[in-house]
Amino acid sequence: MRAHVFVLLTSLLIFAGCEGDNHVKLIEDKNAQLEKENRQFQKDVEAVQAKNQQLVNQLKSLAELSPEVRIDSLYELESVKLTRYTNFYDRDKDGRKEKLIVYIQPVDSQGDIIKASGSVDVELWDLNKADDKDALLAKWQVSPDELKKMWFAGVMKANYRFVFDITDIVKSFDKPLTVRATFTDYVSGKVFTEQYVIKP
């Protein structure tokens, strides 16, 4: 009988010890996780503080400049050009041109091509048709956010490049079609319109 009691007590003590070890391990794991989260939190706070200080410095610098100086230091858009690479293309090489690719170059007062901010309206016209309603084949609008992503620096020149699907718009390419682009400059508010004739 005493042997049975001894074995029972020994088993209970071992079980309690295992349970205690498991509990301690859980607490240690939880503490380690909390410490990790705390370190990440500290890094996030430091990053926010650094960004805040940068914005404070930026506001201070801007406040010390007159509006005239700030405007004069920005680019001055003088014109917008549609380049000769504007054309219809057969992108998938199936024998049918299904894309209109338009290349636009904003030019400043020094004659340099610049990445101007703004919005663009692109129209495709068939000026052989007398009625304006029929002559306007398609119209696309490019927002300022979209425009930022369309800057393209090629081997020769930099420009904005737009690709439009004309699969169901242009049925025949045997006559001249006209691309008209309107660029609204968001710095000056000026509006520039340019057109380019794509010949057969």
C-alpha positions as CSV (number, residue, x, y, z in Angstrom):
1,M,0.0,0.0,0.0
2,R,2.8,2.4,0.9
3,A,4.5,1.6,-2.4
4,H,1.4,2.6,-4.3
5,V,1.1,5.9,-2.4
6,F,4.7,6.6,-3.0
7,V,4.4,6.0,-6.7
8,L,1.2,8.1,-6.8
9,L,2.8,11.0,-5.0
10,T,5.9,10.8,-7.2
11,S,3.8,10.9,-10.4
12,L,1.9,13.9,-9.1
13,L,5.1,15.8,-8.4
14,I,6.5,15.0,-11.8
15,F,3.3,16.1,-13.5
16,A,3.2,19.3,-11.5
17,G,6.8,19.9,-12.4
18,C,6.1,19.5,-16.1
19,E,3.1,21.7,-15.9
20,G,5.2,24.3,-14.1
21,D,7.9,24.1,-16.8
22,N,5.3,24.5,-19.6
23,H,3.8,27.6,-17.8
24,V,7.3,29.2,-17.4
25,K,8.0,28.5,-21.1
26,L,4.8,30.2,-22.2
27,I,5.6,33.2,-20.1
28,E,9.1,33.4,-21.5
29,D,7.8,33.2,-25.1
30,K,5.2,35.9,-24.4
31,N,7.8,38.2,-22.9
32,A,10.1,37.6,-25.9
33,Q,7.2,38.5,-28.2
34,L,6.4,41.6,-26.3
35,E,10.0,42.7,-26.3
36,K,10.1,42.2,-30.1
37,E,7.0,44.3,-30.6
38,N,8.3,47.0,-28.3
39,R,11.5,47.3,-30.3
40,Q,9.5,47.6,-33.5
41,F,7.3,50.2,-31.9
42,Q,10.4,52.2,-30.9
43,K,11.7,52.1,-34.5
44,D,8.3,53.2,-35.8
45,V,8.2,56.1,-33.3
46,E,11.7,57.2,-34.3
47,A,10.8,57.0,-38.0
48,V,7.7,59.2,-37.4
49,Q,9.7,61.7,-35.3
50,A,12.4,61.9,-38.1
51,K,9.7,62.5,-40.8
52,N,8.0,65.1,-38.6
53,Q,11.3,67.0,-38.1
54,Q,11.8,66.9,-41.9
55,L,8.4,68.4,-42.5
56,V,9.0,71.1,-39.8
57,N,12.3,72.0,-41.6
58,Q,10.5,72.0,-44.9
59,L,7.7,74.3,-43.7
60,K,10.3,76.6,-42.1
61,S,12.2,76.9,-45.4
62,L,9.1,77.5,-47.4
63,A,7.8,80.1,-45.0
64,E,11.1,82.1,-45.4
65,L,10.6,82.4,-49.2
66,S,8.3,84.8,-50.9
67,P,5.6,83.4,-53.2
68,E,7.3,85.1,-56.2
69,V,10.6,83.4,-55.5
70,R,9.0,80.0,-55.2
71,I,7.1,80.3,-58.4
72,D,10.1,81.7,-60.3
73,S,12.3,78.7,-59.1
74,L,9.9,76.2,-60.8
75,Y,9.9,75.3,-64.4
76,E,8.1,77.5,-66.9
77,L,6.3,75.4,-69.5
78,E,6.5,77.1,-72.9
79,S,5.1,74.5,-75.3
80,V,4.0,70.9,-75.9
81,K,5.1,68.8,-78.8
82,L,3.8,65.6,-80.3
83,T,6.7,63.7,-81.7
84,R,7.0,62.0,-85.1
85,Y,7.0,58.6,-83.3
86,T,3.3,59.1,-82.6
87,N,1.7,56.4,-84.7
88,F,-0.4,53.2,-84.9
89,Y,1.3,50.0,-84.1
90,D,0.7,46.3,-84.4
91,R,1.9,45.2,-80.9
92,D,1.1,41.5,-81.2
93,K,2.4,41.1,-84.8
94,D,-0.9,39.7,-86.2
95,G,-1.0,42.0,-89.2
96,R,-3.5,44.5,-87.7
97,K,-2.6,47.8,-85.9
98,E,-4.5,47.8,-82.6
99,K,-2.6,50.4,-80.6
100,L,-2.2,54.1,-80.8
101,I,1.0,55.3,-79.2
102,V,1.3,59.0,-78.5
103,Y,4.6,60.7,-77.5
104,I,4.4,64.1,-75.9
105,Q,7.3,66.4,-75.0
106,P,6.6,69.3,-72.6
107,V,9.2,72.0,-73.4
108,D,10.3,74.8,-71.0
109,S,11.4,78.4,-71.8
110,Q,15.0,77.2,-72.2
111,G,14.0,74.7,-74.9
112,D,14.5,71.7,-72.6
113,I,12.2,68.7,-72.3
114,I,10.8,68.6,-68.8
115,K,8.6,66.3,-66.7
116,A,5.8,68.8,-66.2
117,S,2.9,68.1,-63.9
118,G,-0.6,68.2,-65.2
119,S,-3.4,66.4,-67.0
120,V,-3.7,65.4,-70.7
121,D,-6.6,64.9,-73.0
122,V,-5.9,63.0,-76.2
123,E,-8.3,62.9,-79.1
124,L,-8.2,60.9,-82.4
125,W,-9.9,62.6,-85.4
126,D,-10.8,61.7,-88.9
127,L,-10.9,65.2,-90.4
128,N,-12.1,63.8,-93.8
129,K,-15.5,63.6,-92.3
130,A,-17.6,66.8,-92.5
131,D,-19.6,66.3,-89.3
132,D,-17.5,66.9,-86.1
133,K,-19.6,64.3,-84.3
134,D,-18.5,61.6,-86.7
135,A,-15.0,63.1,-87.1
136,L,-14.1,62.6,-83.5
137,L,-13.2,58.9,-83.3
138,A,-12.1,58.6,-79.7
139,K,-11.1,60.6,-76.6
140,W,-8.9,59.6,-73.6
141,Q,-8.2,61.5,-70.4
142,V,-5.0,61.1,-68.4
143,S,-5.1,62.2,-64.8
144,P,-2.1,63.8,-63.0
145,D,-1.5,60.5,-61.0
146,E,-1.5,58.5,-64.2
147,L,0.7,61.0,-66.0
148,K,3.5,60.5,-63.5
149,K,3.8,56.9,-64.4
150,M,4.0,57.5,-68.2
151,W,7.3,59.3,-68.3
152,F,9.6,57.5,-70.7
153,A,13.3,58.2,-71.3
154,G,14.4,56.7,-74.6
155,V,17.8,56.6,-76.2
156,M,17.3,59.9,-78.0
157,K,14.7,61.9,-76.1
158,A,12.6,61.9,-72.9
159,N,8.8,62.2,-73.2
160,Y,5.5,61.1,-71.9
161,R,4.3,58.0,-73.7
162,F,0.6,57.0,-73.9
163,V,-0.7,53.7,-75.3
164,F,-4.4,53.5,-76.3
165,D,-6.4,50.6,-77.6
166,I,-8.0,51.4,-81.0
167,T,-9.0,47.8,-81.9
168,D,-12.7,48.7,-82.3
169,I,-12.2,52.4,-83.2
170,V,-10.1,52.5,-86.3
171,K,-11.2,50.0,-89.1
172,S,-9.1,51.4,-91.9
173,F,-5.7,53.0,-92.0
174,D,-5.8,54.1,-95.7
175,K,-6.4,57.8,-94.9
176,P,-4.7,60.4,-92.7
177,L,-5.9,60.6,-89.1
178,T,-5.2,63.4,-86.6
179,V,-4.1,63.1,-83.0
180,R,-4.8,66.2,-80.9
181,A,-3.4,66.5,-77.4
182,T,-4.3,69.1,-74.8
183,F,-1.9,69.5,-71.9
184,T,-3.1,71.4,-68.8
185,D,-0.1,72.5,-66.7
186,Y,-0.8,72.3,-63.0
187,V,1.9,74.8,-62.1
188,S,0.9,77.8,-64.2
189,G,-2.6,76.7,-65.2
190,K,-1.8,77.2,-68.9
191,V,-3.4,75.0,-71.4
192,F,-1.4,73.8,-74.5
193,T,-2.9,72.1,-77.5
194,E,-0.9,70.4,-80.3
195,Q,-1.9,68.1,-83.1
196,Y,-0.2,65.6,-85.3
197,V,-1.3,64.0,-88.6
198,I,-0.6,60.3,-89.0
199,K,-0.4,59.6,-92.6
200,P,-1.2,56.2,-94.2
